[in-house]
Amino acid sequence: MKKSDTIAAIATAMAGSGIGIIRVSGEDAFKTVERVFRPKKAGKRLSEEETYTIHYGNIVDGDEILDEVIVLLMKGPHSYTAEDTVEIDCHGGVYVMKRILELVIREGARAAEPGEFTKRAFLNGRIDLSQAEAVMDVIQAKNEYALKSSVRQLRGSVLRRIREIREQVIYEIAFIESALDDPEHVSLDGYPERLLEKVDNLIKRTEDLLISADQGRILKEGVRTVIVGKPNAGKSSLLNALAGDERAIVTEIAGTTRDMLEEQIRIRGLILNIVDTAGIRKTEDVVERIGVDRAKESLKDADLVLYVVDSSTGLDENDREIRSLLEGQRVIALLNKTDLPAVTDARTMNRFFSGPLVCISAKEESGFDAFADLLEEMFLGGKIASNDEVVLTNVRHKAAMKEAGESLRKVRESIELGMPEDFFSIDLTDAYEALGRILGESMGEDLVNEIFSKFCTGK
């Protein structure tokens, strides 16, 4: 455990509440709080008390009592930061919390930087960097699936998987170096063939984790969803129905929506980041044409496209253009306005469009259960919902994993080209270091500081 100065921060939200917590951590944490804490039992000294004990008393500034509190003691290394840590539980008024924090700082602590408590837990070896980042993911989790994935990562699921891969890589590096240094006792006969089999297995494991990263982003950030269709198909009515609010203007006039509207919607624990776009059609209106171009452009980054079709009208050249734009996309077709006499029915639509289809009425909000069932099956079924599945949810992790996979593929290429064994070692080392960056075992101080600067103060 590293020696460090003593830091302090308000660990609860800066808003009126029943309870507020001031967290103090560092080698002088006990003595610092002791100077401002007057225990109910006279003569008690916090620095002499046992770890994991709670003490009742008052926080005092000279002869003035600031608040009635309880104090929690946690001695390092068995604390969140792996340092001596004290938490002062006071009343949750903003003013009283600020007064206590100012008092603790005046007595020798300094104000903690954002994420500094978790940073110390990382630097002191209690958690690795992937677990540290999972702390913020837990705090920011927006649905059940994101929370479960973040908790698994906090408990070390990513750490264990990455270490398994790194151990295999470092073994091969050590074997090659030993053989090159002592060829009389360590033979490389037949080694490239044995290494190729192992490298192929490692590449497969990195590719599986990269696939999970795309799923992890969806869990963490939500599904980028774009609503498309020709004018007056009911796109804005759909957005309003899903949002439960009149977010978009709805009229009988075709082409009402000119710009993109965005809304975040939760459906059965899954978050949809929905973009409502202008109706796609050929138009001479300059403003509407800009909206149509933006609608087409938005399709490029979509995880899901909701293709809304007006069942009360026939399919036309605009629908055919939209269909051509949707090639290679993940699409759900929504046959809307089923409350009106049908001109385009499900059978006609299935002949026109081969993807999944749901019949709905945005006006009467019917068919939405079937739509939600399809979303669950599409995004939350199979591996992504498995409690044992390791899912990467961090963009930084994905980039490092991609780099490791590329280095391993270079090893395979060198083997196939019959290159000398020291070439294998170079690329294996690159893969090892890339994987180490995920855990924080191979990275610069500047990047560590950048990561923790995104945390909230007091965590």
SVG drawing of the C-alpha trace seen along z (x, -y; Angstrom):
<svg xmlns="http://www.w3.org/2000/svg" viewBox="-62 -28 85 59">
<polyline fill="none" stroke="black" stroke-width="0.4" points="0.0,0.0 1.4,-3.4 1.8,-6.2 -0.5,-9.1 -1.8,-12.4 -5.2,-12.6 -8.1,-13.6 -11.8,-14.4 -15.0,-14.9 -18.7,-14.9 -19.7,-11.4 -23.4,-12.0 -25.3,-14.3 -25.2,-18.0 -28.9,-18.3 -31.1,-18.3 -31.6,-14.7 -32.0,-12.7 -28.3,-11.7 -25.0,-13.1 -21.6,-11.4 -18.2,-13.0 -15.5,-10.5 -11.9,-10.9 -9.0,-8.7 -5.3,-8.6 -2.7,-7.8 -3.9,-10.6 -7.6,-10.1 -8.3,-8.9 -6.3,-11.6 -7.8,-14.3 -11.4,-13.4 -10.4,-12.8 -9.6,-16.5 -13.2,-17.5 -15.2,-14.7 -16.4,-14.8 -17.5,-11.3 -20.5,-10.7 -18.3,-8.6 -15.6,-10.9 -12.0,-9.9 -12.6,-7.7 -9.9,-8.2 -10.7,-7.1 -7.1,-6.2 -7.2,-3.6 -10.5,-2.0 -11.0,1.2 -11.6,1.3 -15.2,1.7 -16.7,0.0 -19.2,-2.8 -19.1,-5.7 -21.7,-8.2 -21.0,-11.9 -20.8,-15.4 -18.7,-17.3 -17.4,-20.4 -15.7,-23.6 -14.1,-24.8 -17.0,-25.0 -19.6,-25.1 -21.5,-21.9 -22.0,-21.6 -24.0,-18.4 -24.8,-15.1 -23.2,-12.3 -22.0,-8.7 -18.5,-7.9 -17.5,-4.7 -13.9,-3.5 -12.2,-1.3 -8.5,-0.6 -6.4,0.2 -5.9,2.3 -9.4,3.5 -11.3,0.4 -12.5,-0.9 -9.2,-2.8 -7.0,-0.2 -6.1,-3.1 -7.3,-4.2 -10.8,-5.6 -13.4,-7.4 -17.0,-8.1 -18.9,-10.8 -22.6,-10.3 -24.3,-13.6 -27.7,-15.2 -28.0,-15.7 -28.3,-19.5 -26.0,-21.1 -24.8,-23.8 -24.0,-21.5 -22.1,-19.1 -20.0,-21.9 -19.2,-23.2 -18.0,-19.7 -15.9,-19.3 -14.4,-22.7 -13.6,-21.9 -11.9,-18.5 -9.8,-20.3 -8.8,-23.0 -7.6,-20.3 -5.1,-18.9 -7.0,-17.0 -7.2,-18.3 -10.2,-18.3 -10.3,-15.1 -10.2,-15.3 -12.9,-13.7 -12.5,-9.9 -9.6,-10.1 -10.9,-7.5 -11.4,-4.9 -8.0,-5.9 -6.3,-5.2 -8.1,-1.8 -6.5,-1.1 -3.1,-2.4 -3.0,-0.5 -3.8,2.7 -7.2,3.4 -8.9,3.3 -7.7,3.3 -8.5,0.6 -11.4,2.5 -13.0,2.9 -12.4,-0.8 -14.2,-1.8 -17.0,0.6 -17.7,-1.5 -18.8,-4.4 -20.7,-2.1 -22.7,-0.8 -23.5,-4.4 -24.5,-5.3 -26.4,-2.1 -29.8,-2.9 -31.3,0.5 -31.2,4.0 -28.9,5.5 -26.4,2.7 -26.3,3.0 -25.8,6.7 -23.0,6.5 -21.3,3.7 -21.6,5.6 -20.0,8.7 -17.2,6.6 -16.8,5.0 -16.5,8.5 -13.7,9.2 -15.2,11.0 -13.2,9.0 -10.1,9.2 -10.2,13.0 -10.8,13.4 -8.0,11.0 -5.5,12.5 -6.2,16.0 -5.3,14.8 -2.3,12.8 -0.9,15.8 -1.0,17.9 0.7,15.2 3.4,14.6 4.1,18.3 4.8,18.4 7.0,15.3 9.0,16.9 9.4,20.2 10.7,18.5 13.1,16.3 14.4,19.3 14.9,21.3 16.8,18.5 19.0,18.0 19.6,21.7 19.0,23.7 20.9,26.7 18.4,27.4 15.1,25.8 14.2,27.1 12.0,25.2 11.5,28.2 7.8,28.4 7.1,25.3 5.6,23.1 2.9,25.7 2.1,26.0 2.1,22.2 -0.2,21.8 -2.9,23.9 -2.7,21.8 -2.7,18.5 -5.8,19.5 -7.5,20.2 -6.4,16.9 -7.6,15.0 -11.0,16.7 -11.2,15.6 -10.4,11.9 -12.9,11.9 -15.6,13.2 -14.9,10.4 -14.9,7.9 -18.4,9.1 -19.5,8.7 -18.2,5.1 -20.9,4.1 -23.5,5.8 -22.0,4.1 -22.3,0.7 -26.0,1.3 -26.4,2.4 -24.6,-0.6 -25.7,-3.4 -28.9,-2.1 -29.9,-1.2 -29.3,-3.9 -32.7,-3.7 -33.8,-5.6 -37.5,-5.9 -37.9,-6.1 -40.8,-6.0 -42.4,-8.1 -44.3,-11.2 -47.5,-10.8 -46.8,-7.1 -47.2,-7.9 -43.5,-8.2 -44.1,-11.1 -47.2,-9.5 -45.1,-6.4 -42.5,-8.5 -45.2,-10.2 -46.8,-6.9 -43.5,-5.4 -42.5,-8.5 -45.9,-8.8 -45.8,-12.5 -46.5,-14.9 -42.8,-15.2 -43.4,-15.6 -46.0,-17.7 -48.6,-15.5 -50.8,-16.7 -52.6,-15.3 -50.2,-17.4 -47.5,-15.2 -43.9,-16.4 -44.6,-18.0 -41.3,-16.8 -38.4,-18.6 -35.6,-18.1 -34.5,-15.2 -36.1,-14.8 -34.4,-12.7 -35.9,-11.0 -34.6,-8.3 -37.2,-5.7 -37.1,-2.7 -38.9,0.5 -38.8,3.5 -35.4,2.4 -33.9,1.8 -33.1,-1.8 -33.8,-3.1 -32.2,-6.4 -34.8,-7.2 -34.4,-9.6 -37.5,-10.6 -36.6,-11.8 -38.3,-13.6 -40.4,-11.5 -38.3,-10.2 -39.7,-11.3 -38.6,-13.3 -39.4,-16.9 -38.6,-20.4 -38.9,-22.0 -35.3,-23.0 -35.8,-22.7 -37.7,-19.3 -34.9,-18.0 -32.3,-18.8 -34.4,-16.9 -34.6,-13.9 -30.9,-13.9 -30.3,-14.0 -32.7,-11.1 -30.7,-9.0 -27.4,-10.0 -28.7,-9.0 -29.1,-5.4 -25.4,-4.8 -24.8,-4.7 -28.1,-3.1 -28.2,0.1 -31.9,0.5 -34.2,-1.0 -37.9,-1.2 -39.5,-1.3 -43.0,-2.7 -45.5,-1.8 -49.0,-3.3 -51.3,-0.3 -54.1,-2.6 -52.2,-3.5 -50.4,-1.5 -46.7,-0.8 -45.0,-3.2 -41.7,-4.3 -40.8,-6.1 -41.2,-2.7 -39.0,-1.1 -36.3,-3.7 -36.5,-3.3 -36.2,0.5 -33.0,0.1 -31.6,-2.2 -32.2,0.5 -30.0,3.2 -27.6,4.6 -29.4,2.8 -31.1,4.4 -34.7,3.4 -38.2,3.9 -41.0,3.0 -44.1,1.5 -47.3,1.7 -49.1,-1.3 -52.6,-2.6 -54.2,0.8 -57.2,-1.0 -58.1,-2.2 -59.3,-0.1 -56.3,1.7 -54.8,1.1 -51.5,2.7 -51.9,5.8 -49.4,8.0 -49.4,10.5 -48.6,7.8 -45.9,6.3 -44.2,9.7 -43.9,10.1 -42.4,6.6 -40.1,6.7 -38.4,9.9 -37.5,8.7 -39.5,8.9 -42.9,7.2 -45.3,6.0 -48.8,4.6 -49.5,1.6 -51.7,-1.4 -49.7,-4.3 -53.0,-6.2 -54.6,-3.5 -51.2,-2.2 -52.0,1.4 -49.5,4.0 -46.8,2.5 -46.5,5.7 -45.6,7.7 -43.1,5.0 -41.5,5.1 -41.3,9.0 -39.4,8.6 -37.0,6.1 -36.3,8.4 -35.6,11.3 -33.4,9.2 -31.3,7.4 -31.6,9.3 -31.9,12.9 -29.2,15.5 -25.7,14.8 -26.3,11.1 -28.7,12.1 -26.6,14.8 -25.4,14.2 -22.1,15.9 -21.3,14.0 -18.3,11.6 -19.4,8.4 -17.0,5.5 -18.9,2.2 -16.0,-0.2 -14.7,-1.8 -11.2,-1.8 -11.3,1.9 -12.6,2.6 -9.8,0.6 -7.1,2.4 -8.7,5.8 -8.8,5.0 -5.1,4.1 -4.3,7.4 -6.2,9.4 -4.3,7.6 -1.0,8.5 -2.0,12.1 -3.0,12.3 0.5,10.9 1.9,13.9 -0.1,16.3 1.0,14.6 4.6,14.9 4.2,18.6 2.6,19.2 5.4,17.3 8.0,19.4 9.6,16.4 12.2,16.8 10.8,17.3 12.0,13.9 9.4,12.3 6.7,14.3 8.0,12.9 7.7,9.2 4.0,9.5 3.2,11.6 4.7,8.9 2.5,6.3 -0.6,8.4 0.4,8.8 0.9,5.1 -2.4,4.2 -4.3,6.6 -2.4,5.1 -3.8,1.7 -7.3,3.0 -6.3,3.9 -4.1,0.8 -0.9,2.9 0.7,1.3 -0.2,-2.3 1.0,-5.9 0.1,-8.1 -1.6,-10.7 -4.1,-8.1 -4.9,-7.0 -5.5,-10.6 -7.8,-11.1 -9.9,-8.1 -10.4,-9.0 -11.1,-12.7 -14.5,-11.5 -15.6,-10.2 -17.8,-12.2 -16.2,-13.8 -16.3,-11.7 -16.1,-8.4"/>
</svg>
